[in-house]
Amino acid sequence: MRILGLVASPRKGGNSELIVKECLRHFPPTWEKCMIRLTDLKIAYCKACYACLPKGKGCILKDDMAFLVEQIRQADKIILAGATYILGGHTSLKCIRDRSLCVLADFEDFAGKDCVIAASYGLKHWDGMVKEDMITFAREFNLHIVDSELFYATLPGEAVSGENLTKVRRLAESLRTGVKVQTETDELLCPYCGGRGLRIHQDGKWRCLLCAGQGTLVFQNKELSLDYDSQDSFYHFSEETKRWHIQILEEKKRLFLQEKDQLKEIQRRYQDFNNWVLPGDTK
Ligand SMILES: Cc1cc2nc3c(=O)[nH]c(=O)nc-3n(C[C@H](O)[C@H](O)[C@H](O)COP(=O)(O)O)c2cc1C
């Protein structure tokens, strides 16, 4: 069995790295334990060529994305730990997420891999969307998120000290058993994806900013809760939606080929205006 620790922070010996190492310590010696620092990988931006859509095709860009995909494919369990950078997850996560279109059609290969998420942040209430960015990353690879936790930790080492250490050990336990160790929270989390970003409407309806799951707000006995249809699988991260997404993209590709000439005509109207400014240009 193989456990993979993904570190979404460039800081050597930083909180994300230490969380991963602490978590790996709680797995039996028979397990193969590996780590990848995402910022060490060379990952180019997605070029929107859509060449990767067919199952098994992969991305045409020759960089470290194929290596990462293969490492995730080979892992049985994954811990994803990352830092908050300006109210969200580290950029390396977004860059890889954008490229993850190349595994959309292969989503079944990744199903069933347990994953836990650990997000560190350094300023109280400045964690922004870090947890949500990491949920999206994991779900783009169709990983099964067993548990997640936020770590208030500024200096390197604080994430594995005091109460935080107990939290890391809880994550390790959840990941090892594949069953979330129950914890108390007074936050209303999206029941579909676990995200905290909910859009509230005047008519009492709520919709998750992340996965588009929806339902109704209920106020009973001085407590708010989220009512939802547990049978509804049409939220962004469900396998049903992944199948639908593949179909839509294939359809758009066909439509593009059909309408290529008209679209070229529109583009031609703008082709002579090319005042791009590049570093090193002199006036
Ligand atoms: C460029 C940069 C931006 C940051 N932005 C935030 C932020 O928006 N909110 C926050 O709470 N902490 C922020 N931090 C602090 C880190 O998230 C925090 O120190 C975390 O523990 C670092 O994890 P690491 O040691 O794994 O890198 C930022 C740190 C850096 C270097």
The ligand as an SDF file (V2000), in Angstrom:
LIG
                    3D

 31 33  0  0  0  0  0  0  0  0999 V2000
    2.8590   35.3420    0.1690 C   0  0  0  0  0  0  0  0  0  0  0  0
    2.1370   34.8760    1.3930 C   0  0  0  0  0  0  0  0  0  0  0  0
    0.7860   35.1380    1.5160 C   0  0  0  0  0  0  0  0  0  0  0  0
    0.0860   34.7400    2.6600 C   0  0  0  0  0  0  0  0  0  0  0  0
   -1.2320   35.0140    2.7250 N   0  0  0  0  0  0  0  0  0  0  0  0
   -1.9350   34.6600    3.8240 C   0  0  0  0  0  0  0  0  0  0  0  0
   -3.3310   34.9590    3.9190 C   0  0  0  0  0  0  0  0  0  0  0  0
   -3.9530   35.5330    3.0350 O   0  0  0  0  0  0  0  0  0  0  0  0
   -3.9870   34.5910    5.0410 N   0  0  0  0  0  0  0  0  0  0  0  0
   -3.3420   33.9700    6.0870 C   0  0  0  0  0  0  0  0  0  0  0  0
   -3.9990   33.6800    7.0830 O   0  0  0  0  0  0  0  0  0  0  0  0
   -2.0160   33.6610    6.0070 N   0  0  0  0  0  0  0  0  0  0  0  0
   -1.3010   33.9890    4.9130 C   0  0  0  0  0  0  0  0  0  0  0  0
    0.0330   33.6680    4.8310 N   0  0  0  0  0  0  0  0  0  0  0  0
    0.6760   32.9270    5.9400 C   0  0  0  0  0  0  0  0  0  0  0  0
    0.7820   31.4330    5.6940 C   0  0  0  0  0  0  0  0  0  0  0  0
   -0.4040   30.8930    5.1760 O   0  0  0  0  0  0  0  0  0  0  0  0
    1.0900   30.6890    6.9970 C   0  0  0  0  0  0  0  0  0  0  0  0
    2.2760   31.1790    7.5610 O   0  0  0  0  0  0  0  0  0  0  0  0
    1.1990   29.1910    6.7930 C   0  0  0  0  0  0  0  0  0  0  0  0
    1.3870   28.5480    8.0210 O   0  0  0  0  0  0  0  0  0  0  0  0
    2.3660   28.8580    5.8920 C   0  0  0  0  0  0  0  0  0  0  0  0
    2.4220   27.4700    5.6700 O   0  0  0  0  0  0  0  0  0  0  0  0
    3.7970   26.8040    5.1700 P   0  0  0  0  0  0  0  0  0  0  0  0
    4.7620   26.9300    6.3290 O   0  0  0  0  0  0  0  0  0  0  0  0
    3.4400   25.4050    4.8590 O   0  0  0  0  0  0  0  0  0  0  0  0
    4.2450   27.5790    3.9880 O   0  0  0  0  0  0  0  0  0  0  0  0
    0.7640   34.0620    3.7020 C   0  0  0  0  0  0  0  0  0  0  0  0
    2.1390   33.7800    3.5720 C   0  0  0  0  0  0  0  0  0  0  0  0
    2.8160   34.1910    2.4330 C   0  0  0  0  0  0  0  0  0  0  0  0
    4.2910   33.8980    2.3040 C   0  0  0  0  0  0  0  0  0  0  0  0
  1  2  1  0
  2  3  1  0
  2 30  2  0
  3  4  2  0
  4  5  1  0
  4 28  1  0
  5  6  2  0
  6  7  1  0
  6 13  1  0
  7  8  2  0
  7  9  1  0
  9 10  1  0
 10 11  2  0
 10 12  1  0
 12 13  2  0
 13 14  1  0
 14 15  1  0
 14 28  1  0
 15 16  1  0
 16 17  1  0
 16 18  1  0
 18 19  1  0
 18 20  1  0
 20 21  1  0
 20 22  1  0
 22 23  1  0
 23 24  1  0
 24 25  2  0
 24 26  1  0
 24 27  1  0
 28 29  2  0
 29 30  1  0
 30 31  1  0
M  END
$$$$
